[in-house]
Amino acid sequence: MDINEFVVGSIFYTEGGGMWKCTDIGSRTISAIKIDEDEGVDSAWYQGPPYSVKEFTFVERDLMFCYVDDLGRLKNNLLKKFSDKPSFSIEAKEKITEMYVNFKLPHFDFYIFCTVRVGPNGEIYQPVSPNINQEEFKDMSAEQQAYVKHNYSINIYELFTEQFYVMPVKKFLTLKAATEDDYRKRKEDMNMNRLI
């Protein structure tokens, strides 16, 4: 998240786990208290200021691992940088953002979209969103919807060629998760191809 996305009193989550409540916003940091998700905890502990629980400071590098919902988590994952990861073109960022922000069907496994994967020839595939006509899906029977949920395709983006593709989700899940070494190798391969 960007610092301007935080609001005092709002709830957010972190990649490390846990629910947090924003308690203060500075120019480059925020303060927050961790919310215990056990039902037996008295909510009065989270009223303030002053707060009865310890406040923590999140600095700029921490904010990139914060999100408010599943779509925010996808956005965080999408924008995380490996050292050799190419930057997204403005057009690609706009298209990717539109694709996943506009996808509003519940009950899809969004964790699938949190892992960048490596194609058979070293391609680096960023999953973007399910490739499903949402209006048609809403009109389907429960049985048809269940079939689609297990047999749909996804929109993917190849980071180095800046091309969009559609791939069956089952095929995508067979690909291995990308590492920094995969990014580095793909970058080297792309540079070699430019020299030839």
C-alpha positions as CSV (number, residue, x, y, z in Angstrom):
1,M,0.0,0.0,0.0
2,D,1.0,3.6,-0.4
3,I,1.1,5.8,2.6
4,N,-1.8,7.9,1.2
5,E,-4.0,4.7,1.2
6,F,-4.0,4.5,5.0
7,V,-6.7,6.0,7.1
8,V,-6.6,6.4,10.9
9,G,-8.9,3.7,12.4
10,S,-8.9,1.6,9.3
11,I,-8.1,-2.1,9.3
12,F,-5.4,-3.6,7.1
13,Y,-3.5,-6.9,6.9
14,T,0.2,-7.8,6.4
15,E,1.9,-10.5,4.4
16,G,3.4,-11.9,7.6
17,G,-0.1,-12.5,8.9
18,G,-2.4,-10.6,11.2
19,M,-4.9,-7.9,11.2
20,W,-3.9,-4.3,12.1
21,K,-5.6,-1.1,12.9
22,C,-4.0,2.2,11.7
23,T,-3.5,4.6,14.7
24,D,-1.5,7.4,13.2
25,I,0.0,8.5,9.9
26,G,3.3,10.4,9.5
27,S,5.0,11.7,6.4
28,R,6.8,8.4,5.7
29,T,5.6,6.0,8.5
30,I,2.4,4.8,10.0
31,S,1.6,3.5,13.5
32,A,-0.7,0.6,14.1
33,I,-1.9,-1.9,16.7
34,K,-2.2,-5.6,16.1
35,I,-5.7,-6.8,16.4
36,D,-6.1,-10.2,18.1
37,E,-8.6,-12.2,16.1
38,D,-9.6,-14.4,19.0
39,E,-13.2,-13.8,19.9
40,G,-12.5,-13.7,23.6
41,V,-10.5,-10.5,23.5
42,D,-12.3,-7.4,24.8
43,S,-12.6,-4.8,22.0
44,A,-12.0,-2.0,24.5
45,W,-8.3,-2.8,24.3
46,Y,-8.4,-1.5,20.8
47,Q,-10.1,1.8,21.6
48,G,-7.9,4.9,21.8
49,P,-5.8,6.9,21.8
50,P,-4.2,6.1,24.2
51,Y,-4.3,2.4,23.4
52,S,-4.0,-0.4,25.9
53,V,-1.9,-2.5,23.5
54,K,1.5,-1.7,22.1
55,E,1.7,0.4,18.9
56,F,4.1,-0.6,16.2
57,T,5.7,1.7,13.6
58,F,5.6,0.6,9.9
59,V,8.3,2.3,7.8
60,E,8.1,2.8,4.0
61,R,9.6,-0.6,3.1
62,D,7.0,-2.3,5.4
63,L,4.1,-0.6,3.7
64,M,4.6,-2.5,0.5
65,F,3.6,-5.7,2.4
66,C,0.3,-4.3,3.7
67,Y,-3.1,-4.7,2.0
68,V,-6.8,-4.2,2.8
69,D,-8.3,-7.1,0.9
70,D,-7.5,-10.0,-1.5
71,L,-7.3,-7.6,-4.4
72,G,-4.9,-5.4,-2.5
73,R,-2.8,-8.5,-1.8
74,L,-2.7,-9.4,-5.5
75,K,-1.6,-5.8,-6.3
76,N,1.1,-6.0,-3.7
77,N,2.3,-9.3,-5.1
78,L,2.2,-8.0,-8.6
79,L,4.3,-4.9,-7.9
80,K,6.9,-6.5,-5.7
81,K,10.3,-6.2,-7.3
82,F,13.0,-8.8,-7.7
83,S,16.4,-7.2,-8.4
84,D,16.4,-8.3,-12.1
85,K,12.6,-7.9,-12.7
86,P,11.9,-5.6,-15.6
87,S,9.7,-2.6,-15.0
88,F,6.1,-2.7,-16.3
89,S,5.2,-0.3,-19.1
90,I,2.5,2.2,-18.3
91,E,0.2,0.5,-20.7
92,A,0.8,-2.9,-19.1
93,K,0.2,-1.5,-15.6
94,E,-3.1,0.0,-16.7
95,K,-4.3,-3.1,-18.4
96,I,-3.3,-5.4,-15.5
97,T,-4.9,-3.1,-13.0
98,E,-8.1,-3.0,-15.0
99,M,-8.2,-6.8,-15.5
100,Y,-7.9,-7.7,-11.8
101,V,-9.7,-4.8,-10.2
102,N,-12.7,-5.2,-12.5
103,F,-12.9,-9.0,-11.8
104,K,-15.6,-9.2,-9.1
105,L,-16.7,-12.8,-9.0
106,P,-16.4,-14.4,-5.5
107,H,-15.2,-17.9,-4.7
108,F,-12.2,-18.0,-7.0
109,D,-8.9,-19.1,-5.6
110,F,-7.0,-15.8,-5.6
111,Y,-3.9,-17.4,-4.1
112,I,-3.3,-18.7,-7.7
113,F,-2.6,-15.1,-8.7
114,C,0.0,-14.5,-6.0
115,T,2.7,-16.7,-7.6
116,V,4.7,-15.7,-10.6
117,R,5.7,-18.8,-12.6
118,V,8.3,-20.0,-15.1
119,G,7.3,-21.3,-18.5
120,P,8.9,-24.2,-20.3
121,N,11.3,-21.9,-22.2
122,G,12.1,-19.7,-19.2
123,E,9.3,-17.2,-19.7
124,I,8.3,-15.4,-16.6
125,Y,4.5,-15.4,-16.3
126,Q,2.6,-13.1,-14.0
127,P,-1.0,-14.3,-13.5
128,V,-3.4,-11.4,-13.8
129,S,-7.0,-12.6,-13.5
130,P,-9.5,-15.3,-14.5
131,N,-10.4,-15.2,-18.2
132,I,-14.2,-15.6,-17.6
133,N,-17.2,-13.6,-18.9
134,Q,-18.6,-12.5,-15.6
135,E,-22.1,-11.8,-16.8
136,E,-22.4,-15.3,-18.4
137,F,-20.9,-16.9,-15.3
138,K,-23.6,-15.2,-13.0
139,D,-26.3,-16.7,-15.2
140,M,-25.0,-20.2,-15.0
141,S,-26.5,-23.0,-12.8
142,A,-24.5,-23.9,-9.7
143,E,-23.4,-27.1,-11.5
144,Q,-22.1,-25.1,-14.5
145,Q,-20.3,-22.6,-12.2
146,A,-18.6,-25.5,-10.3
147,Y,-17.3,-26.9,-13.6
148,V,-16.0,-23.5,-14.7
149,K,-14.3,-22.9,-11.4
150,H,-12.2,-26.0,-12.0
151,N,-11.6,-25.7,-15.7
152,Y,-11.2,-22.0,-16.4
153,S,-8.3,-20.1,-18.1
154,I,-6.4,-17.2,-16.7
155,N,-4.9,-14.1,-18.2
156,I,-1.1,-14.0,-17.8
157,Y,1.5,-11.4,-18.6
158,E,5.1,-12.3,-19.7
159,L,7.2,-9.8,-18.0
160,F,10.1,-9.6,-20.4
161,T,8.3,-9.6,-23.7
162,E,5.4,-7.5,-22.3
163,Q,2.9,-9.8,-24.0
164,F,-0.5,-11.0,-22.6
165,Y,-1.6,-14.6,-23.0
166,V,-4.4,-16.9,-21.9
167,M,-3.6,-20.2,-20.3
168,P,-5.7,-23.0,-18.7
169,V,-5.3,-22.7,-15.0
170,K,-4.5,-26.4,-14.6
171,K,-1.5,-26.0,-17.0
172,F,-0.4,-22.8,-15.2
173,L,-0.4,-24.6,-11.8
174,T,2.0,-27.2,-13.2
175,L,4.7,-24.5,-13.8
176,K,7.3,-24.0,-11.1
177,A,7.3,-20.8,-9.0
178,A,9.8,-18.2,-10.3
179,T,12.9,-17.3,-8.2
180,E,15.4,-14.5,-8.6
181,D,17.6,-16.9,-10.5
182,D,14.8,-17.4,-13.0
183,Y,14.5,-13.7,-13.5
184,R,18.2,-13.3,-13.9
185,K,18.5,-16.2,-16.4
186,R,15.5,-14.8,-18.4
187,K,17.1,-11.4,-18.5
188,E,20.4,-12.9,-19.7
189,D,18.6,-14.9,-22.4
190,M,16.7,-11.8,-23.6
191,N,19.9,-9.8,-23.8
192,M,21.6,-12.7,-25.8
193,N,18.7,-12.8,-28.2
194,R,19.0,-9.0,-28.8
195,L,22.7,-9.5,-29.7
196,I,22.0,-12.2,-32.3
